[in-house]
Amino acid sequence: MEKMISSCGLDCATCDAYIATKNDDNAMRSRVAKEWSARYESPIKPEDINCSGCREAGAKFDWCHRCPIRTCVIDRAYETCAECGDLPCEHNSGLYQAVPEALKNLKDLR
């Protein structure tokens, strides 16, 4: 499977929201909404599970519109954090501690 790297370095191609959207899989949307609602202690409905990828045209998961990392990348007219000389920074260092693969994906883009 080819990687689809988001602004922050996550691989959208492996994200359950992206997979459910791509496959138009309502059962998966329901499962993901339930799991993410519990994990993030926030009500997420199955119809919220729609995303074409952070950097792609089309549907976005609700968080994408509020994501400080994505906002920073867009404000700087970058494609990803890989273009930034401040990588990692205060916007994304917590993510990279939790998901080191995201930082590796960005370094691989350089």
N, CA, C and O atoms as a GROMACS GRO file, in nm:
protein
  440
    1MET      N    1   0.083  -0.117   0.000
    1MET     CA    2   0.000   0.000   0.000
    1MET      C    3   0.089   0.125   0.000
    1MET      O    4   0.183   0.134   0.079
    2GLU      N    5   0.060   0.218  -0.086
    2GLU     CA    6   0.135   0.341  -0.094
    2GLU      C    7   0.097   0.434   0.020
    2GLU      O    8  -0.021   0.443   0.056
    3LYS      N    9   0.195   0.502   0.078
    3LYS     CA   10   0.168   0.593   0.186
    3LYS      C   11   0.101   0.720   0.133
    3LYS      O   12   0.123   0.760   0.019
    4MET      N   13   0.021   0.780   0.218
    4MET     CA   14  -0.049   0.905   0.188
    4MET      C   15  -0.025   0.994   0.309
    4MET      O   16  -0.103   0.991   0.404
    5ILE      N   17   0.081   1.072   0.307
    5ILE     CA   18   0.129   1.143   0.424
    5ILE      C   19   0.051   1.273   0.446
    5ILE      O   20   0.037   1.355   0.355
    6SER      N   21   0.001   1.289   0.568
    6SER     CA   22  -0.073   1.408   0.607
    6SER      C   23   0.023   1.522   0.637
    6SER      O   24   0.145   1.504   0.633
    7SER      N   25  -0.030   1.638   0.667
    7SER     CA   26   0.051   1.755   0.700
    7SER      C   27   0.149   1.725   0.813
    7SER      O   28   0.263   1.770   0.810
    8CYS      N   29   0.103   1.650   0.913
    8CYS     CA   30   0.184   1.623   1.031
    8CYS      C   31   0.271   1.499   1.018
    8CYS      O   32   0.358   1.475   1.103
    9GLY      N   33   0.250   1.420   0.916
    9GLY     CA   34   0.331   1.301   0.896
    9GLY      C   35   0.258   1.170   0.918
    9GLY      O   36   0.312   1.064   0.887
   10LEU      N   37   0.134   1.175   0.969
   10LEU     CA   38   0.056   1.052   0.981
   10LEU      C   39   0.027   0.996   0.842
   10LEU      O   40   0.018   1.072   0.745
   11ASP      N   41   0.011   0.868   0.833
   11ASP     CA   42  -0.019   0.804   0.704
   11ASP      C   43  -0.170   0.788   0.692
   11ASP      O   44  -0.229   0.697   0.750
   12CYS      N   45  -0.233   0.876   0.615
   12CYS     CA   46  -0.379   0.873   0.598
   12CYS      C   47  -0.426   0.738   0.543
   12CYS      O   48  -0.537   0.694   0.574
   13ALA      N   49  -0.346   0.675   0.463
   13ALA     CA   50  -0.386   0.548   0.400
   13ALA      C   51  -0.411   0.439   0.504
   13ALA      O   52  -0.478   0.340   0.474
   14THR      N   53  -0.359   0.457   0.625
   14THR     CA   54  -0.380   0.357   0.731
   14THR      C   55  -0.484   0.403   0.833
   14THR      O   56  -0.512   0.331   0.930
   15CYS      N   57  -0.540   0.520   0.813
   15CYS     CA   58  -0.638   0.576   0.908
   15CYS      C   59  -0.776   0.515   0.885
   15CYS      O   60  -0.822   0.505   0.772
   16ASP      N   61  -0.841   0.476   0.994
   16ASP     CA   62  -0.972   0.413   0.983
   16ASP      C   63  -1.076   0.506   0.922
   16ASP      O   64  -1.164   0.459   0.849
   17ALA      N   65  -1.070   0.635   0.950
   17ALA     CA   66  -1.166   0.729   0.890
   17ALA      C   67  -1.148   0.734   0.739
   17ALA      O   68  -1.245   0.734   0.664
   18TYR      N   69  -1.023   0.738   0.695
   18TYR     CA   70  -0.995   0.741   0.551
   18TYR      C   71  -1.041   0.610   0.485
   18TYR      O   72  -1.103   0.611   0.379
   19ILE      N   73  -1.009   0.498   0.548
   19ILE     CA   74  -1.044   0.367   0.492
   19ILE      C   75  -1.196   0.352   0.483
   19ILE      O   76  -1.248   0.305   0.382
   20ALA      N   77  -1.267   0.392   0.589
   20ALA     CA   78  -1.414   0.382   0.587
   20ALA      C   79  -1.473   0.470   0.478
   20ALA      O   80  -1.569   0.431   0.412
   21THR      N   81  -1.416   0.589   0.459
   21THR     CA   82  -1.464   0.680   0.354
   21THR      C   83  -1.436   0.622   0.216
   21THR      O   84  -1.524   0.617   0.131
   22LYS      N   85  -1.313   0.578   0.196
   22LYS     CA   86  -1.273   0.524   0.066
   22LYS      C   87  -1.359   0.404   0.027
   22LYS      O   88  -1.396   0.389  -0.090
   23ASN      N   89  -1.392   0.319   0.124
   23ASN     CA   90  -1.470   0.198   0.097
   23ASN      C   91  -1.620   0.219   0.115
   23ASN      O   92  -1.699   0.126   0.096
   24ASP      N   93  -1.660   0.340   0.152
   24ASP     CA   94  -1.800   0.371   0.182
   24ASP      C   95  -1.859   0.263   0.272
   24ASP      O   96  -1.964   0.206   0.244
   25ASP      N   97  -1.789   0.236   0.382
   25ASP     CA   98  -1.820   0.126   0.473
   25ASP      C   99  -1.888   0.181   0.599
   25ASP      O  100  -1.822   0.226   0.692
   26ASN      N  101  -2.020   0.175   0.600
   26ASN     CA  102  -2.097   0.229   0.713
   26ASN      C  103  -2.077   0.149   0.841
   26ASN      O  104  -2.080   0.206   0.950
   27ALA      N  105  -2.056   0.019   0.831
   27ALA     CA  106  -2.029  -0.062   0.950
   27ALA      C  107  -1.897  -0.018   1.013
   27ALA      O  108  -1.887  -0.008   1.136
   28MET      N  109  -1.797   0.008   0.932
   28MET     CA  110  -1.668   0.054   0.984
   28MET      C  111  -1.683   0.194   1.044
   28MET      O  112  -1.625   0.222   1.149
   29ARG      N  113  -1.760   0.281   0.978
   29ARG     CA  114  -1.784   0.414   1.034
   29ARG      C  115  -1.844   0.403   1.175
   29ARG      O  116  -1.803   0.475   1.266
   30SER      N  117  -1.941   0.314   1.192
   30SER     CA  118  -2.005   0.295   1.323
   30SER      C  119  -1.904   0.245   1.426
   30SER      O  120  -1.901   0.294   1.539
   31ARG      N  121  -1.824   0.149   1.387
   31ARG     CA  122  -1.723   0.094   1.479
   31ARG      C  123  -1.622   0.201   1.519
   31ARG      O  124  -1.589   0.214   1.636
   32VAL      N  125  -1.573   0.276   1.421
   32VAL     CA  126  -1.473   0.379   1.447
   32VAL      C  127  -1.533   0.490   1.534
   32VAL      O  128  -1.467   0.537   1.627
   33ALA      N  129  -1.655   0.531   1.506
   33ALA     CA  130  -1.720   0.635   1.586
   33ALA      C  131  -1.729   0.592   1.732
   33ALA      O  132  -1.703   0.671   1.823
   34LYS      N  133  -1.766   0.467   1.754
   34LYS     CA  134  -1.777   0.415   1.890
   34LYS      C  135  -1.640   0.412   1.959
   34LYS      O  136  -1.626   0.456   2.073
   35GLU      N  137  -1.539   0.360   1.889
   35GLU     CA  138  -1.404   0.351   1.945
   35GLU      C  139  -1.347   0.488   1.975
   35GLU      O  140  -1.294   0.511   2.083
   36TRP      N  141  -1.357   0.580   1.879
   36TRP     CA  142  -1.299   0.713   1.895
   36TRP      C  143  -1.375   0.794   2.000
   36TRP      O  144  -1.315   0.874   2.071
   37SER      N  145  -1.507   0.775   2.010
   37SER     CA  146  -1.585   0.845   2.113
   37SER      C  147  -1.533   0.806   2.251
   37SER      O  148  -1.517   0.892   2.338
   38ALA      N  149  -1.507   0.679   2.271
   38ALA     CA  150  -1.454   0.632   2.399
   38ALA      C  151  -1.309   0.679   2.420
   38ALA      O  152  -1.275   0.729   2.527
   39ARG      N  153  -1.226   0.664   2.319
   39ARG     CA  154  -1.084   0.699   2.331
   39ARG      C  155  -1.063   0.847   2.356
   39ARG      O  156  -0.980   0.885   2.439
   40TYR      N  157  -1.138   0.932   2.286
   40TYR     CA  158  -1.117   1.076   2.296
   40TYR      C  159  -1.219   1.146   2.385
   40TYR      O  160  -1.223   1.268   2.394
   41GLU      N  161  -1.303   1.063   2.452
   41GLU     CA  162  -1.403   1.115   2.544
   41GLU      C  163  -1.481   1.231   2.483
   41GLU      O  164  -1.495   1.338   2.543
   42SER      N  165  -1.529   1.207   2.362
   42SER     CA  166  -1.603   1.307   2.287
   42SER      C  167  -1.704   1.234   2.198
   42SER      O  168  -1.671   1.133   2.137
   43PRO      N  169  -1.827   1.286   2.192
   43PRO     CA  170  -1.926   1.217   2.109
   43PRO      C  171  -1.894   1.231   1.959
   43PRO      O  172  -1.888   1.342   1.906
   44ILE      N  173  -1.873   1.119   1.895
   44ILE     CA  174  -1.846   1.115   1.752
   44ILE      C  175  -1.952   1.025   1.690
   44ILE      O  176  -1.970   0.911   1.733
   45LYS      N  177  -2.020   1.076   1.590
   45LYS     CA  178  -2.126   1.000   1.523
   45LYS      C  179  -2.068   0.931   1.399
   45LYS      O  180  -1.970   0.978   1.342
   46PRO      N  181  -2.128   0.820   1.357
   46PRO     CA  182  -2.081   0.752   1.237
   46PRO      C  183  -2.074   0.844   1.115
   46PRO      O  184  -1.983   0.831   1.033
   47GLU      N  185  -2.168   0.937   1.102
   47GLU     CA  186  -2.167   1.028   0.987
   47GLU      C  187  -2.051   1.128   0.994
   47GLU      O  188  -2.022   1.196   0.895
   48ASP      N  189  -1.985   1.138   1.111
   48ASP     CA  190  -1.866   1.223   1.124
   48ASP      C  191  -1.741   1.155   1.067
   48ASP      O  192  -1.641   1.221   1.042
   49ILE      N  193  -1.748   1.024   1.047
   49ILE     CA  194  -1.633   0.947   1.001
   49ILE      C  195  -1.629   0.952   0.848
   49ILE      O  196  -1.670   0.859   0.780
   50ASN      N  197  -1.578   1.064   0.799
   50ASN     CA  198  -1.560   1.087   0.655
   50ASN      C  199  -1.435   1.169   0.636
   50ASN      O  200  -1.424   1.279   0.689
   51CYS      N  201  -1.341   1.118   0.561
   51CYS     CA  202  -1.218   1.192   0.536
   51CYS      C  203  -1.151   1.140   0.409
   51CYS      O  204  -1.133   1.019   0.391
   52SER      N  205  -1.115   1.233   0.322
   52SER     CA  206  -1.045   1.199   0.198
   52SER      C  207  -0.895   1.217   0.212
   52SER      O  208  -0.821   1.200   0.115
   53GLY      N  209  -0.850   1.250   0.332
   53GLY     CA  210  -0.708   1.272   0.356
   53GLY      C  211  -0.682   1.419   0.385
   53GLY      O  212  -0.744   1.507   0.326
   54CYS      N  213  -0.593   1.444   0.476
   54CYS     CA  214  -0.562   1.578   0.525
   54CYS      C  215  -0.527   1.675   0.412
   54CYS      O  216  -0.572   1.790   0.412
   55ARG      N  217  -0.449   1.630   0.318
   55ARG     CA  218  -0.400   1.718   0.212
   55ARG      C  219  -0.477   1.702   0.081
   55ARG      O  220  -0.444   1.766  -0.018
   56GLU      N  221  -0.577   1.617   0.080
   56GLU     CA  222  -0.654   1.589  -0.042
   56GLU      C  223  -0.781   1.673  -0.045
   56GLU      O  224  -0.831   1.716   0.059
   57ALA      N  225  -0.833   1.697  -0.165
   57ALA     CA  226  -0.963   1.763  -0.178
   57ALA      C  227  -1.071   1.668  -0.131
   57ALA      O  228  -1.056   1.546  -0.141
   58GLY      N  229  -1.178   1.723  -0.081
   58GLY     CA  230  -1.291   1.639  -0.041
   58GLY      C  231  -1.317   1.645   0.108
   58GLY      O  232  -1.276   1.740   0.175
   59ALA      N  233  -1.385   1.545   0.158
   59ALA     CA  234  -1.430   1.541   0.297
   59ALA      C  235  -1.314   1.544   0.394
   59ALA      O  236  -1.206   1.490   0.367
   60LYS      N  237  -1.337   1.608   0.507
   60LYS     CA  238  -1.239   1.613   0.615
   60LYS      C  239  -1.308   1.571   0.743
   60LYS      O  240  -1.423   1.605   0.768
   61PHE      N  241  -1.236   1.497   0.825
   61PHE     CA  242  -1.284   1.466   0.959
   61PHE      C  243  -1.291   1.598   1.036
   61PHE      O  244  -1.207   1.685   1.014
   62ASP      N  245  -1.387   1.614   1.123
   62ASP     CA  246  -1.410   1.740   1.193
   62ASP      C  247  -1.282   1.796   1.256
   62ASP      O  248  -1.257   1.917   1.249
   63TRP      N  249  -1.202   1.712   1.318
   63TRP     CA  250  -1.081   1.760   1.385
   63TRP      C  251  -0.986   1.830   1.288
   63TRP      O  252  -0.917   1.924   1.327
   64CYS      N  253  -0.982   1.788   1.164
   64CYS     CA  254  -0.889   1.845   1.066
   64CYS      C  255  -0.904   1.996   1.054
   64CYS      O  256  -0.805   2.067   1.032
   65HIS      N  257  -1.026   2.046   1.067
   65HIS     CA  258  -1.050   2.189   1.054
   65HIS      C  259  -1.000   2.268   1.175
   65HIS      O  260  -0.987   2.390   1.170
   66ARG      N  261  -0.972   2.197   1.285
   66ARG     CA  262  -0.925   2.263   1.408
   66ARG      C  263  -0.782   2.224   1.443
   66ARG      O  264  -0.726   2.275   1.540
   67CYS      N  265  -0.724   2.136   1.365
   67CYS     CA  266  -0.591   2.084   1.396
   67CYS      C  267  -0.485   2.195   1.389
   67CYS      O  268  -0.468   2.255   1.284
   68PRO      N  269  -0.415   2.222   1.500
   68PRO     CA  270  -0.314   2.330   1.498
   68PRO      C  271  -0.196   2.299   1.407
   68PRO      O  272  -0.134   2.391   1.352
   69ILE      N  273  -0.164   2.172   1.390
   69ILE     CA  274  -0.052   2.136   1.302
   69ILE      C  275  -0.091   2.164   1.157
   69ILE      O  276  -0.015   2.227   1.083
   70ARG      N  277  -0.207   2.118   1.116
   70ARG     CA  278  -0.254   2.141   0.978
   70ARG      C  279  -0.269   2.291   0.951
   70ARG      O  280  -0.233   2.338   0.843
   71THR      N  281  -0.322   2.365   1.048
   71THR     CA  282  -0.338   2.509   1.033
   71THR      C  283  -0.203   2.576   1.013
   71THR      O  284  -0.190   2.663   0.926
   72CYS      N  285  -0.104   2.538   1.090
   72CYS     CA  286   0.030   2.595   1.077
   72CYS      C  287   0.089   2.566   0.939
   72CYS      O  288   0.145   2.655   0.875
   73VAL      N  289   0.075   2.443   0.894
   73VAL     CA  290   0.127   2.404   0.762
   73VAL      C  291   0.060   2.488   0.652
   73VAL      O  292   0.128   2.539   0.562
   74ILE      N  293  -0.071   2.502   0.659
   74ILE     CA  294  -0.145   2.580   0.559
   74ILE      C  295  -0.103   2.727   0.566
   74ILE      O  296  -0.080   2.789   0.462
   75ASP      N  297  -0.093   2.783   0.687
   75ASP     CA  298  -0.054   2.923   0.703
   75ASP      C  299   0.085   2.952   0.645
   75ASP      O  300   0.111   3.062   0.597
   76ARG      N  301   0.173   2.853   0.651
   76ARG     CA  302   0.309   2.872   0.599
   76ARG      C  303   0.322   2.831   0.451
   76ARG      O  304   0.430   2.837   0.393
   77ALA      N  305   0.210   2.791   0.392
   77ALA     CA  306   0.205   2.749   0.252
   77ALA      C  307   0.296   2.629   0.225
   77ALA      O  308   0.358   2.620   0.119
   78TYR      N  309   0.304   2.538   0.323
   78TYR     CA  310   0.378   2.414   0.308
   78TYR      C  311   0.282   2.303   0.270
   78TYR      O  312   0.160   2.317   0.284
   79GLU      N  313   0.336   2.193   0.223
   79GLU     CA  314   0.258   2.071   0.203
   79GLU      C  315   0.255   1.989   0.331
   79GLU      O  316   0.151   1.936   0.369
   80THR      N  317   0.370   1.981   0.398
   80THR     CA  318   0.383   1.906   0.524
   80THR      C  319   0.483   1.976   0.614
   80THR      O  320   0.551   2.070   0.573
   81CYS      N  321   0.489   1.928   0.736
   81CYS     CA  322   0.588   1.980   0.831
   81CYS      C  323   0.732   1.951   0.786
   81CYS      O  324   0.826   2.013   0.837
   82ALA      N  325   0.750   1.860   0.693
   82ALA     CA  326   0.885   1.826   0.645
   82ALA      C  327   0.955   1.947   0.585
   82ALA      O  328   1.078   1.952   0.583
   83GLU      N  329   0.880   2.044   0.536
   83GLU     CA  330   0.938   2.163   0.473
   83GLU      C  331   0.984   2.266   0.575
   83GLU      O  332   1.053   2.362   0.539
   84CYS      N  333   0.948   2.248   0.701
   84CYS     CA  334   0.975   2.348   0.804
   84CYS      C  335   1.108   2.323   0.872
   84CYS      O  336   1.139   2.210   0.911
   85GLY      N  337   1.187   2.427   0.888
   85GLY     CA  338   1.315   2.417   0.956
   85GLY      C  339   1.302   2.400   1.106
   85GLY      O  340   1.400   2.369   1.174
   86ASP      N  341   1.181   2.421   1.160
   86ASP     CA  342   1.159   2.408   1.304
   86ASP      C  343   1.112   2.269   1.346
   86ASP      O  344   1.079   2.248   1.463
   87LEU      N  345   1.108   2.175   1.255
   87LEU     CA  346   1.060   2.040   1.284
   87LEU      C  347   1.156   1.968   1.378
   87LEU      O  348   1.276   1.966   1.352
   88PRO      N  349   1.108   1.910   1.486
   88PRO     CA  350   0.975   1.921   1.546
   88PRO      C  351   0.964   2.049   1.627
   88PRO      O  352   1.065   2.106   1.670
   89CYS      N  353   0.840   2.095   1.647
   89CYS     CA  354   0.817   2.221   1.719
   89CYS      C  355   0.710   2.201   1.825
   89CYS      O  356   0.665   2.089   1.850
   90GLU      N  357   0.670   2.311   1.889
   90GLU     CA  358   0.570   2.302   1.995
   90GLU      C  359   0.434   2.253   1.945
   90GLU      O  360   0.355   2.201   2.023
   91HIS      N  361   0.406   2.270   1.816
   91HIS     CA  362   0.279   2.224   1.760
   91HIS      C  363   0.273   2.072   1.746
   91HIS      O  364   0.167   2.012   1.762
   92ASN      N  365   0.387   2.009   1.718
   92ASN     CA  366   0.382   1.868   1.682
   92ASN      C  367   0.469   1.775   1.768
   92ASN      O  368   0.464   1.653   1.748
   93SER      N  369   0.546   1.826   1.859
   93SER     CA  370   0.636   1.740   1.935
   93SER      C  371   0.561   1.634   2.016
   93SER      O  372   0.609   1.522   2.028
   94GLY      N  373   0.444   1.668   2.071
   94GLY     CA  374   0.365   1.570   2.145
   94GLY      C  375   0.318   1.456   2.057
   94GLY      O  376   0.318   1.340   2.098
   95LEU      N  377   0.278   1.489   1.935
   95LEU     CA  378   0.236   1.386   1.840
   95LEU      C  379   0.350   1.290   1.813
   95LEU      O  380   0.330   1.168   1.809
   96TYR      N  381   0.469   1.342   1.793
   96TYR     CA  382   0.582   1.257   1.756
   96TYR      C  383   0.629   1.170   1.872
   96TYR      O  384   0.690   1.065   1.850
   97GLN      N  385   0.602   1.214   1.995
   97GLN     CA  386   0.631   1.128   2.110
   97GLN      C  387   0.534   1.010   2.111
   97GLN      O  388   0.571   0.897   2.143
   98ALA      N  389   0.408   1.038   2.075
   98ALA     CA  390   0.305   0.933   2.074
   98ALA      C  391   0.312   0.845   1.951
   98ALA      O  392   0.286   0.725   1.958
   99VAL      N  393   0.349   0.906   1.837
   99VAL     CA  394   0.352   0.833   1.709
   99VAL      C  395   0.483   0.866   1.637
   99VAL      O  396   0.485   0.948   1.544
  100PRO      N  397   0.593   0.803   1.678
  100PRO     CA  398   0.723   0.833   1.618
  100PRO      C  399   0.728   0.808   1.467
  100PRO      O  400   0.808   0.870   1.397
  101GLU      N  401   0.643   0.718   1.418
  101GLU     CA  402   0.641   0.691   1.274
  101GLU      C  403   0.603   0.815   1.193
  101GLU      O  404   0.648   0.831   1.079
  102ALA      N  405   0.522   0.903   1.251
  102ALA     CA  406   0.483   1.025   1.180
  102ALA      C  407   0.606   1.112   1.154
  102ALA      O  408   0.622   1.166   1.044
  103LEU      N  409   0.693   1.126   1.252
  103LEU     CA  410   0.816   1.203   1.233
  103LEU      C  411   0.907   1.135   1.132
  103LEU      O  412   0.969   1.202   1.048
  104LYS      N  413   0.916   1.004   1.138
  104LYS     CA  414   0.997   0.930   1.040
  104LYS      C  415   0.943   0.952   0.899
  104LYS      O  416   1.021   0.972   0.806
  105ASN      N  417   0.811   0.950   0.883
  105ASN     CA  418   0.752   0.974   0.750
  105ASN      C  419   0.793   1.110   0.696
  105ASN      O  420   0.825   1.123   0.578
  106LEU      N  421   0.794   1.212   0.782
  106LEU     CA  422   0.833   1.346   0.739
  106LEU      C  423   0.981   1.351   0.703
  106LEU      O  424   1.019   1.411   0.603
  107LYS      N  425   1.064   1.289   0.786
  107LYS     CA  426   1.208   1.288   0.756
  107LYS      C  427   1.236   1.215   0.626
  107LYS      O  428   1.329   1.251   0.554
  108ASP      N  429   1.157   1.112   0.595
  108ASP     CA  430   1.172   1.040   0.468
  108ASP      C  431   1.134   1.128   0.348
  108ASP      O  432   1.183   1.105   0.238
  109LEU      N  433   1.048   1.227   0.370
  109LEU     CA  434   1.010   1.318   0.262
  109LEU      C  435   1.118   1.420   0.229
  109LEU      O  436   1.120   1.475   0.120
  110ARG      N  437   1.207   1.444   0.324
  110ARG     CA  438   1.311   1.547   0.305
  110ARG      C  439   1.415   1.504   0.206
  110ARG      O  440   1.510   1.578   0.179
   0.00000   0.00000   0.00000
